[in-house]
Amino acid sequence: MLQITYLREHRDTAITGLHKRGLQDAVQLIDRALEIDQLRRTAQARADELRALSNAESKKIGELMKAGKTEEAHALRQRVAQWKDELKKLEDNLAQYEEELRLHLYKIPNVPAQAVPAGKSADDNINVHQHGAIPVLPAGALPHWDLIKKYDIIDFELGNKITGAGFPVYKGKGAKLQRALISFFLDEAEKAGYSEMMPPHLVNEASGYGTGQLPDKEGQMYCVTADQLYLIPTAEVPITNLYRDTILNEQDLPVKHVGYTPCFRREAGSWGAHVRGLNRLHQFDKVEIVQIRKPEESYRALDEMCAYVQSLIEKLELPYRKMLLCGGDMGFNSAMTYDMEVYAAAQQRWLEVSSVSNFETYQANRMKLRYRDSKGKIHLLHTLNGSALALPRIVAALLENNQDEKGIRIPKALIPYTGFDRIS
């Protein structure tokens, strides 16, 4: 969440930034936060004043008693008691203001970075880089949802039988291709300096609030209600929360982690041709990279992470484009996001396979994730994450783009992992 000190000092900048997201009530949201904050600060100042008065005057009571001035001592004792009663009410009010402010700040999305363009939807995103030629497919080329049936490598009907729609079963070479991609992505991340983590696949409510999935995305998460645990939508959630309520030393930075997990998303309200087959699932595999950086390093790290993701897509021999998201298409927590989209030739459309985001201090402020510099001062850190990569749409593009009359060709980089060079 945004720091209240930032909103006090940069109110107009925050409003201008939130208008990039198309947030119509930005003024009301921010001014209400500042109003609650002023009530809190006024109560805090009076509480501090009363506490100081009570402590100072309490010492005088004993002195007056020793001097035989019992009536003065009794009168002063009554005043101190009144102050303490007022102080107790103020402390109760303070707790209420602090809780109200915290809950209100959860409603305010992150302020987009200056370079983020204004816009309402994906139509307003900017193509900043494109690589690779669009494949020319043979006559009779099939979309991936027909290819997986033809070669019997992924079965949606079996998944529907044992779980429900959006939970496919991977079979034979389809399963091996999944495992190959996961191993390839993890090995490449290790070469790039990321330390592998294998986190839990369920998180508690505090972790959901820490990285901003709660309360914003509660309706999109699967909840184990008996234990109030949530199935993770991405490895970002447990990996970043490893550092919740933590003060790192400067020499421990940067933190660079990678993790493979299945991901679970309800995807409520999703329908239509654009979500057919592997294009959108309730359960899918993804390798995630996470970085924790000092503020002055985070945008350099964002560029580094994008370049790394782009290198993976190039090794898979897929055409892609890098999109700078506009304010209205960014996630609630993000200050800047780049999406990587690969071209699926049979569908003749671009598919998002990675989002790489800088959250600046937004998550760190929620999690109390900080570092101590060489002078002993404490600062909030910046958190970043990126898909490296999400498997379903990568698989969709690999199947569609590499089909020919003999089957489906496997990219050279994957053959050591699959053990085969073709699905046929």
C-alpha positions in Angstrom: 0.0 0.0 0.0 1.0 3.6 -0.4 2.8 5.3 2.5 0.7 8.0 4.1 3.8 10.2 4.3 4.0 10.0 0.5 0.4 11.1 0.1 0.8 14.0 2.5 3.9 15.2 0.7 2.9 14.4 -2.9 -0.9 14.6 -3.0 -1.2 16.2 -6.4 1.4 13.8 -7.9 -0.5 10.8 -6.6 -3.8 12.0 -7.9 -2.3 12.7 -11.4 -0.7 9.2 -11.4 -3.9 7.5 -10.3 -5.8 9.3 -13.1 -3.5 7.4 -15.5 -5.3 4.3 -14.3 -8.7 5.9 -15.1 -9.5 6.0 -11.3 -12.3 8.5 -11.2 -12.5 8.8 -7.4 -8.7 9.3 -6.9 -9.2 12.7 -5.2 -11.8 11.4 -2.8 -9.8 8.3 -1.9 -6.6 10.3 -1.2 -8.3 13.1 0.6 -10.2 10.7 2.8 -6.9 9.0 3.7 -5.4 12.4 4.6 -8.5 13.3 6.6 -8.2 10.1 8.7 -4.5 10.7 9.0 -5.1 14.2 10.4 -7.5 12.9 13.0 -5.0 10.3 13.9 -2.2 12.8 14.2 -4.3 15.2 16.2 -5.3 12.5 18.6 -1.6 11.3 18.8 -0.4 14.9 19.7 -3.0 15.3 22.4 -2.2 11.8 23.8 1.5 12.7 23.9 0.7 15.9 25.7 -1.5 14.2 28.3 1.0 11.5 28.8 3.8 14.0 29.5 1.5 16.1 31.8 0.4 13.0 33.8 4.0 11.9 34.2 5.2 15.3 35.3 2.3 16.1 37.6 2.3 12.6 39.2 5.8 13.3 40.6 4.5 16.5 42.3 1.8 14.6 44.2 4.3 12.9 46.4 6.2 16.1 47.0 3.0 17.9 48.0 2.1 15.1 50.4 5.5 15.2 52.0 5.1 19.0 52.4 1.8 18.4 54.2 -0.3 20.0 51.4 -2.8 17.2 51.3 -5.6 19.3 49.7 -3.4 20.4 46.8 -2.2 16.8 46.4 -5.7 15.5 46.3 -6.8 18.1 43.7 -3.8 17.3 41.6 -4.5 13.6 41.9 -8.0 14.2 40.6 -6.7 16.2 37.6 -4.2 13.5 36.8 -7.0 10.9 37.0 -9.1 13.0 34.5 -6.1 13.2 32.2 -5.6 9.5 32.3 -9.3 8.9 31.5 -9.0 11.2 28.6 -5.8 9.5 27.5 -7.5 6.1 27.6 -10.3 7.3 25.3 -7.7 8.9 23.0 -5.7 5.6 22.8 -8.9 3.8 21.9 -9.6 6.4 19.2 -6.1 6.1 17.9 -6.4 2.4 17.5 -9.6 2.9 15.5 -8.1 5.6 13.3 -5.0 3.5 12.6 -7.2 0.5 11.6 -9.5 2.7 9.5 -6.5 4.3 7.8 -4.9 0.9 7.1 -8.1 -0.5 5.6 -8.7 2.6 3.5 -5.1 2.6 2.1 -5.8 -1.0 0.9 -8.4 0.5 -1.5 -5.9 2.8 -3.2 -3.9 1.2 -6.0 -0.2 1.9 -6.6 0.7 5.2 -8.3 2.1 4.4 -11.8 5.7 5.4 -12.6 6.2 8.6 -14.6 7.0 6.6 -17.8 3.7 4.6 -17.7 1.3 6.0 -20.3 -2.3 6.9 -19.4 -4.9 4.5 -20.8 -8.0 2.4 -20.1 -7.3 -1.0 -21.6 -4.8 -3.2 -23.5 -5.6 -1.1 -26.6 -3.6 1.7 -25.0 -0.5 -0.4 -24.3 2.7 0.5 -26.2 4.7 -2.0 -28.2 8.3 -1.1 -27.3 10.1 -4.1 -28.9 9.3 -6.9 -31.3 11.5 -9.9 -32.3 11.2 -12.8 -34.7 9.3 -13.5 -37.9 5.7 -14.6 -37.9 5.6 -18.3 -38.9 4.0 -19.3 -42.2 2.0 -22.5 -41.5 1.3 -25.3 -43.9 -2.2 -25.7 -45.4 -4.6 -27.3 -43.0 -2.7 -26.1 -39.9 -4.6 -26.6 -36.6 -5.0 -24.6 -33.5 -3.4 -26.2 -30.4 -6.8 -27.4 -29.0 -7.1 -29.6 -32.1 -3.4 -30.6 -32.1 -3.5 -31.9 -28.5 -6.4 -34.2 -29.5 -4.6 -35.3 -32.7 -1.5 -36.3 -30.8 -3.2 -37.3 -27.6 -0.9 -35.2 -25.3 -3.3 -33.1 -23.3 -6.8 -34.2 -22.2 -9.4 -31.6 -21.1 -12.2 -34.2 -20.9 -10.3 -36.3 -18.3 -9.5 -33.2 -16.3 -13.2 -32.2 -16.3 -14.1 -35.7 -15.2 -11.8 -35.7 -12.1 -12.0 -32.0 -11.2 -13.8 -29.7 -13.6 -13.3 -27.4 -16.6 -9.9 -25.7 -16.8 -8.0 -28.5 -15.2 -6.3 -30.4 -18.0 -4.5 -33.8 -17.7 -1.1 -33.9 -19.5 -0.2 -37.2 -21.0 2.8 -38.9 -22.6 4.9 -36.4 -24.5 2.6 -33.6 -23.3 3.6 -34.4 -19.7 7.3 -34.7 -20.7 7.1 -31.3 -22.5 5.7 -29.7 -19.4 8.5 -31.2 -17.2 11.1 -30.2 -19.8 10.0 -26.6 -19.9 10.0 -26.3 -16.1 13.5 -27.8 -15.8 14.8 -25.6 -18.7 13.4 -22.4 -17.0 14.8 -23.3 -13.6 18.2 -24.2 -15.0 18.4 -20.9 -17.0 17.4 -18.9 -13.9 20.1 -20.5 -11.9 22.6 -19.5 -14.6 21.3 -16.0 -14.3 22.0 -15.9 -10.5 18.6 -16.7 -9.1 18.4 -19.0 -6.0 15.8 -21.7 -6.3 13.0 -21.9 -3.7 10.2 -24.5 -3.4 7.5 -22.7 -1.3 4.2 -24.0 -0.1 1.3 -24.0 -2.5 -1.1 -22.5 0.1 -0.7 -19.3 2.0 -2.4 -17.7 5.0 -4.4 -14.5 5.0 -1.4 -12.3 6.1 0.6 -13.5 3.1 -2.3 -12.6 0.8 -2.5 -9.1 2.3 1.3 -8.8 2.2 1.7 -9.0 -1.6 -1.7 -7.4 -2.4 -3.8 -10.3 -3.5 -6.1 -9.5 -0.6 -8.5 -7.8 -0.5 -8.2 -6.8 -4.2 -8.3 -10.3 -5.8 -10.1 -12.3 -3.2 -12.8 -13.4 -5.7 -10.1 -14.8 -8.0 -8.5 -17.0 -5.4 -9.4 -20.5 -4.3 -10.0 -20.5 -0.5 -9.8 -23.5 1.8 -12.4 -22.1 4.1 -12.0 -24.5 7.0 -8.5 -23.4 7.6 -8.7 -19.9 5.9 -5.8 -20.7 3.6 -5.6 -19.7 -0.1 -4.3 -21.7 -3.0 -1.5 -19.5 -4.6 -2.2 -17.6 -7.8 1.6 -17.4 -8.4 4.8 -18.2 -6.7 5.4 -14.5 -6.2 3.1 -14.7 -3.1 4.9 -17.2 -0.9 8.4 -16.3 -2.1 8.0 -12.6 -1.5 6.3 -13.3 1.8 9.4 -15.1 3.0 10.7 -11.6 3.9 7.5 -10.3 5.5 8.3 -8.5 8.8 12.0 -8.6 8.0 14.9 -6.1 8.2 17.7 -7.2 5.8 21.2 -5.9 6.0 22.5 -4.0 3.1 25.1 -6.6 2.3 22.3 -9.2 1.9 21.0 -7.4 -1.1 20.0 -7.9 -3.8 17.7 -10.9 -3.2 17.1 -13.0 -6.3 14.9 -16.1 -6.1 13.2 -18.4 -8.6 10.5 -20.9 -7.9 8.3 -23.4 -9.8 4.8 -23.9 -8.6 1.4 -24.8 -9.9 -0.8 -21.7 -9.9 -4.6 -21.6 -9.1 -7.0 -19.0 -10.4 -10.7 -19.0 -10.4 -10.8 -16.7 -13.5 -14.4 -15.8 -12.6 -16.2 -14.1 -15.4 -13.8 -15.4 -18.2 -15.4 -16.8 -21.3 -15.3 -16.7 -25.1 -12.9 -17.9 -27.8 -9.9 -16.1 -26.4 -9.9 -18.4 -23.4 -10.2 -21.6 -25.4 -7.9 -24.6 -24.8 -4.7 -23.6 -23.0 -5.3 -19.9 -23.3 -6.8 -19.7 -19.8 -6.8 -22.3 -17.1 -7.8 -22.7 -13.5 -4.6 -24.6 -12.7 -1.3 -24.2 -14.6 2.4 -24.4 -14.1 4.7 -21.4 -13.9 8.3 -20.5 -13.1 8.5 -17.2 -11.3 11.4 -14.9 -10.7 11.4 -12.5 -7.7 13.9 -9.7 -6.8 14.1 -7.5 -3.8 16.2 -4.4 -4.4 17.2 -1.0 -3.0 15.0 1.7 -4.5 17.8 3.3 -6.6 18.4 -0.1 -8.3 14.9 -1.3 -8.9 14.3 0.1 -12.4 17.7 -1.2 -13.6 16.6 -4.6 -12.2 13.3 -4.3 -14.1 15.2 -3.9 -17.3 17.4 -6.8 -16.4 14.5 -9.1 -15.7 12.8 -8.2 -18.9 15.9 -8.9 -20.9 16.2 -12.3 -19.1 12.6 -13.2 -20.0 13.1 -12.1 -23.6 16.2 -14.4 -23.8 14.1 -17.4 -22.7 11.5 -16.7 -25.4 14.2 -16.3 -28.0 15.8 -19.7 -27.0 12.4 -21.2 -27.6 12.4 -19.7 -31.1 9.1 -17.9 -30.6 8.3 -14.5 -32.1 7.3 -12.1 -29.4 6.7 -8.5 -28.5 7.3 -6.5 -25.4 4.4 -4.3 -24.3 4.6 -1.4 -21.8 1.2 -1.5 -20.0 -0.8 1.6 -19.7 -2.2 2.7 -16.3 -5.6 1.2 -16.9 -4.2 -2.3 -17.8 -1.7 -2.6 -15.0 -2.2 -4.7 -11.9 -3.5 -3.0 -8.7 0.0 -3.3 -7.0 2.3 -2.4 -9.9 4.1 0.8 -10.5 5.3 -0.3 -14.0 4.7 -3.5 -15.9 5.9 -5.0 -19.2 4.1 -7.9 -20.8 5.8 -10.4 -23.1 3.5 -11.8 -25.7 4.2 -14.6 -28.1 2.5 -15.1 -31.5 0.4 -18.2 -31.9 0.3 -18.7 -35.6 -2.8 -20.9 -35.9 -4.9 -18.6 -33.8 -3.3 -15.6 -35.5 -3.1 -13.7 -32.2 -0.7 -12.6 -29.5 -0.7 -14.4 -26.2 0.6 -13.0 -23.0 3.2 -15.4 -21.4 4.9 -13.1 -18.9 4.3 -10.0 -16.9 7.4 -8.3 -15.3 6.6 -5.7 -12.7 8.1 -3.3 -10.3 6.0 -2.7 -7.3 8.4 -0.1 -5.8 7.5 0.1 -2.0 3.9 -0.8 -2.4 4.3 -4.5 -1.2 7.2 -3.7 1.1 5.1 -1.2 3.0 2.4 -3.8 3.5 4.9 -6.4 4.6 7.2 -4.2 6.6 10.1 -5.4 4.4 13.0 -3.1 5.0 16.8 -2.9 5.0 19.4 -1.4 7.3 22.0 0.7 5.5 25.7 1.0 6.4 24.8 4.0 8.7 22.2 2.0 10.6 19.2 3.7 9.0 16.1 1.7 8.1 14.5 2.0 4.6 11.7 0.3 2.7 12.8 -1.9 -0.2 11.4 -2.4 -3.7 10.0 -5.7 -4.8 9.8 -7.0 -8.4 8.6 -10.2 -10.0 8.1 -11.8 -13.4 6.8 -14.9 -15.1 9.8 -16.8 -16.5 7.7 -18.3 -17.8 4.0 -19.4 -17.6 3.6 -22.7 -19.4 0.2 -23.0 -21.0 0.4 -20.3 -23.6 4.1 -21.1 -24.3 3.0 -24.6 -25.0 0.1 -23.4 -27.2 2.5 -21.3 -29.3 5.1 -24.0 -29.5 2.5 -26.5 -30.7 0.9 -24.2 -33.3 4.1 -22.6 -34.7 6.1 -25.7 -35.0 3.6 -28.0 -36.7 4.3 -29.5 -40.1 3.3 -32.6 -42.1 5.5 -34.8 -39.9 4.2 -33.6 -36.5 5.4 -30.9 -34.1 9.0 -29.9 -34.0 10.7 -29.4 -30.6 13.0 -26.3 -30.3 16.7 -27.2 -30.0 17.1 -25.8 -26.5 14.4 -28.2 -25.2 15.6 -31.4 -26.8 18.1 -32.2 -24.0 15.2 -32.0 -21.6 12.5 -33.8 -23.6 14.7 -36.6 -24.9 12.8 -36.3 -28.3 12.9 -33.8 -31.1 9.3 -34.2 -32.4 5.8 -35.0 -31.3 4.2 -37.3 -33.9 
